[in-house]
Amino acid sequence: MMRIGPITFEHIPLVLAPMESVTDTAFRAVCKAYGADLMFTEFIASEGLIRHAGKSFAKLRLTDAERPVGIQIFGHSIETMVVAAAIAEEAYPDLIDLNFGCPVRKVVSKGGGAALLRDIPRMLKMTQAVVRASHLPVTVKTRLGWDENSKNIVTVAEQLQDTGISALTIHARTAVQKYRGRADWTLIGEVKNNPAMKIPVIGNGDIDGPVKAAEVIARYGVDGIMIGRAATGNPWLFRQIRHYLDSGDLLPPPGVGERAEVCRLHIAKAIAAKGERRAVMEMRKFYGNYFKGLPDFKQYRMKLMRCVTVEEVMAVMSEIEDAYRF
């Protein structure tokens, strides 16, 4: 059993990573339906929350069907992060997550995300301040270190634990690596097997299938695994991993009918949350993954990319099902 504050998981949880412009309320709902145990919002700028920016506040939208769900925030100012965490709590999430791992330039250049890996004292002060002010469990997501010469996560993990956080997620790359190269879970294993660590340790990086998920759990002993890019347009990955962990058997890949059905579900939820035009535009980033691997799919992908109404999308979906029905 794994516990984050009052939240308990009877088995090793499969966690949907926070991803900008991906893990909105519509996609979270779809992933939950396919077995995600815990999920996070898109990361939200603390400055945007304290300025009451509409885009930032829209990311706070949660539904009971998603629970347990956490709101992830990032920023440079300790004071601003404390206020932003309080604002986030008003959306009634189950936990607050602090982003110390995002390597994107627009985040790092403002001193947020992975930039805090170059200023560990500030990271620790910020974390402690949010923990002390928050009424909810506070968790942290970070990386192995800033670069190859500063992979200090084993020490930093202990220090973060001392601030009072309830769980720690570690992405198995440095900030400089961004998403390049292979994820190295060795140090995640060292953190988990450090006898001083008492809080749950969740591993993240390159989990793209059931066998890989089972391997890292067995080898490194992590309490949970977080899945990011591999879940984009592939929500049934959670179901496949859970089935393999429970039974040792691999589920067959989803057929075209199920892919189309899930894509329809996703767009319907996106329309309910954002309106038709915006939902149709934003769904374009998902089509390639929903139908990944289908031969000669490019012509249908281009048709989907040109759609501007949901009726057009549904018509192309029907074409796809007819074309690949065998």
C-alpha angles and dihedrals in degrees: 000000000000123000132196106183105303092343114102131189120199092205137024102298124235107218129201109223121231108256127178114245090001114065098056122143093274096054092041090056091052093048091048090054089055097049112280106154099196131013142180137216122246107282112273127210112239090215090057092054096050090048089050090235110185095225092052094047091049088063090061091069108121135172130206090238090068097056133166090046133154132208114225120208134181137190147127104242116081093207092049092049091053091052092044091052090053091051090048091053089061088068088063101236120169093239144358119239125199117215112221095149112060107118097188111131097232089056098040094045089062093051096257135116114011091002087083088067086075091053108042095168090058091046091054095045091049093049093048092048092052093045092052093048098042127091091199134066110277121213133182133219117197144141139253091270141298096286143341091286095053108045092148100147096122091061095035091051091058091047092050090049089054090059089065104256117159099219141000129219118197125196108212097232137070122252092250090055091056100180098329126115127011122316112249111213095179095101092043086059090050091052093048093047094046103114089216091065113093102161124082116275117209120195126215134183137088097357098153104148148015097266093051091048092052092046096055093045091052096042102041103025096225118174094227142356127232121211122201129157095014090064095055106114087351107085093151086072087087092055092047093051094046092049092050094047091050100041110014089235127118118231116224115255116266117271124236091263093058092044091054092044093053092045089053090050091050095051092046091055091045091053091050090053103038111013130259103281097048093043093052091050095047094047090067091084091061105048097081091056097042089058099029115153098022110135117248091001095143094092091056093044090055090050091052091049090056095050116112100173132051090237089061091049093051092049091054090046089057090049090053093050091049093046095050101036106124 
